[in-house]
Amino acid sequence: MSDNNEFLKILSGKLAGIKIVPTPPGEPSAMVDRESIREALDHLRYDRDLSFNMLVDLFAVDYMGEEPRFEIVYILRSTKNNVRITVKTRTGDEGIETASDLWPAANFLEREIYDMFGLPFANHPDLRRIYNPDDFEGHPLRKEFPLEGKDFDKPFVVDLEKA
């Protein structure tokens, strides 16, 4: 297949709820309904013609003020076909289904999104904070998190005698 968008056309022909997003040539992107994201990722991973066997990156974007508020972005690569695509979905605080059973690399990346944005991934094998302590309140990459951090107005005092 010479045109990278052909991969998304194959996928959209098999599933409902997929919209091909206009992008520069060679950078195909699709927006998938929240309800269809797991099925779409499953097809991308295991379909013989598609074979997207590598998760390059997985991240979230906070669009505060929009509904649904969060966008989760998967960048996938097919080593068989030598092509990359971007798959996006929008969700609120309810999160989405895990992809860690499709690509083991998603385990760490989903935990990062959970810790920094507070978005849960259903059926994740080990969903817990990865950067912040368990008792940390808030999620630092959400737009409403204070830029200065928590307790910024309190003086920082270092007691060298205790160290």
C-alpha positions as CSV (number, residue, x, y, z in Angstrom):
1,M,0.0,0.0,0.0
2,S,1.6,3.2,-1.1
3,D,-0.7,5.7,0.7
4,N,-0.6,5.6,4.5
5,N,-4.2,6.7,4.7
6,E,-5.1,3.3,3.1
7,F,-4.5,1.7,6.4
8,L,-7.1,4.0,8.1
9,K,-9.6,3.4,5.2
10,I,-9.3,-0.4,5.8
11,L,-9.9,0.1,9.5
12,S,-12.9,2.5,9.0
13,G,-14.4,0.0,6.6
14,K,-14.4,-2.6,9.3
15,L,-15.6,-0.5,12.3
16,A,-18.1,2.3,12.9
17,G,-17.2,5.4,14.8
18,I,-13.9,6.2,13.1
19,K,-13.2,9.5,11.4
20,I,-10.1,10.1,9.4
21,V,-8.6,13.4,10.4
22,P,-7.0,15.6,7.7
23,T,-3.2,15.7,8.2
24,P,-0.1,16.4,6.2
25,P,0.9,13.7,3.7
26,G,2.5,10.7,5.2
27,E,1.0,11.4,8.7
28,P,-2.3,9.6,8.8
29,S,-4.5,10.2,11.8
30,A,-7.9,9.0,13.0
31,M,-10.4,10.1,15.7
32,V,-12.2,7.1,17.2
33,D,-15.3,7.1,19.4
34,R,-14.6,6.3,23.0
35,E,-16.9,3.3,22.8
36,S,-15.0,1.9,19.8
37,I,-11.4,2.6,20.8
38,R,-10.6,-0.9,22.2
39,E,-12.0,-2.7,19.2
40,A,-10.1,-0.3,16.8
41,L,-6.8,-0.9,18.6
42,D,-7.4,-4.6,18.6
43,H,-8.0,-4.5,14.8
44,L,-4.9,-2.4,14.3
45,R,-2.8,-4.8,16.3
46,Y,-4.0,-8.2,15.0
47,D,-5.5,-7.6,11.5
48,R,-3.2,-9.3,9.0
49,D,-3.3,-6.4,6.5
50,L,-2.7,-3.7,9.2
51,S,-0.3,-5.4,11.7
52,F,0.5,-2.3,13.9
53,N,2.8,-4.3,16.2
54,M,4.6,-1.4,18.0
55,L,3.2,1.3,20.3
56,V,5.6,4.2,19.8
57,D,3.9,6.6,22.2
58,L,0.8,7.0,24.3
59,F,-0.1,10.3,25.9
60,A,-3.0,12.5,27.0
61,V,-3.9,16.1,26.3
62,D,-6.1,18.3,28.6
63,Y,-8.6,20.5,26.7
64,M,-10.1,22.2,29.8
65,G,-13.4,23.8,28.9
66,E,-14.3,21.3,26.2
67,E,-16.4,18.2,26.4
68,P,-15.2,15.6,26.5
69,R,-12.2,17.2,28.2
70,F,-9.3,14.8,27.6
71,E,-7.8,13.4,24.4
72,I,-5.8,10.2,24.5
73,V,-3.4,9.8,21.6
74,Y,-1.8,6.5,20.4
75,I,1.1,6.6,18.0
76,L,1.4,3.2,16.4
77,R,4.0,1.7,13.9
78,S,3.7,-1.3,11.6
79,T,7.2,-2.8,11.2
80,K,5.7,-5.1,8.5
81,N,4.4,-2.2,6.4
82,N,6.9,0.4,7.5
83,V,4.2,3.0,8.4
84,R,3.1,5.0,11.4
85,I,-0.4,6.3,12.3
86,T,-1.9,8.3,15.0
87,V,-5.2,7.2,16.7
88,K,-7.0,9.6,19.0
89,T,-10.0,9.3,21.2
90,R,-11.8,11.8,23.6
91,T,-12.9,11.0,27.1
92,G,-14.0,12.6,30.3
93,D,-12.9,11.6,33.8
94,E,-14.2,8.1,33.3
95,G,-11.2,7.0,31.2
96,I,-11.0,4.2,28.7
97,E,-10.2,0.5,28.4
98,T,-6.5,-0.6,28.8
99,A,-4.3,-1.5,25.8
100,S,-1.6,-3.0,28.0
101,D,-2.6,-6.5,26.9
102,L,-2.1,-5.5,23.2
103,W,1.2,-3.7,23.6
104,P,3.2,-4.3,26.9
105,A,4.7,-0.8,26.6
106,A,1.2,0.7,27.3
107,N,1.5,-0.5,30.9
108,F,3.9,2.2,31.9
109,L,2.4,4.9,29.7
110,E,-1.1,4.3,31.0
111,R,0.2,4.5,34.6
112,E,1.8,7.8,33.7
113,I,-1.4,9.2,32.3
114,Y,-3.3,7.9,35.4
115,D,-0.8,9.6,37.8
116,M,-0.5,12.9,35.9
117,F,-4.1,13.3,34.6
118,G,-6.1,11.0,36.9
119,L,-7.6,9.1,34.0
120,P,-8.3,5.5,34.8
121,F,-7.8,2.6,32.4
122,A,-10.3,-0.2,33.0
123,N,-8.8,-3.7,33.4
124,H,-5.2,-2.4,33.7
125,P,-3.1,-5.0,35.6
126,D,-1.3,-2.5,37.9
127,L,-3.0,0.9,37.9
128,R,-1.2,3.0,40.5
129,R,0.8,6.1,40.7
130,I,4.2,5.9,39.1
131,Y,5.8,9.4,39.8
132,N,4.0,10.9,42.8
133,P,3.6,9.3,46.2
134,D,0.3,7.5,46.9
135,D,-0.9,10.2,49.3
136,F,-0.3,13.0,46.8
137,E,-3.4,15.1,46.1
138,G,-4.2,16.2,42.6
139,H,-2.8,15.5,39.1
140,P,0.0,17.8,38.0
141,L,-0.7,17.9,34.3
142,R,-4.4,18.9,34.6
143,K,-4.9,22.5,33.7
144,E,-6.5,23.4,37.0
145,F,-3.4,22.2,39.0
146,P,-1.7,25.3,40.5
147,L,1.4,26.4,38.4
148,E,3.4,27.0,41.5
149,G,2.5,23.7,43.0
150,K,0.8,23.0,46.3
151,D,1.7,25.1,49.3
152,F,3.7,27.5,47.2
153,D,2.8,30.4,49.5
154,K,4.5,28.7,52.6
155,P,8.2,29.4,53.2
156,F,10.6,26.6,52.3
157,V,12.9,26.0,55.3
158,V,15.8,23.5,55.3
159,D,16.9,22.3,58.7
160,L,20.5,21.1,58.3
161,E,20.7,19.9,61.9
162,K,18.2,17.1,61.2
163,A,19.9,16.0,58.0
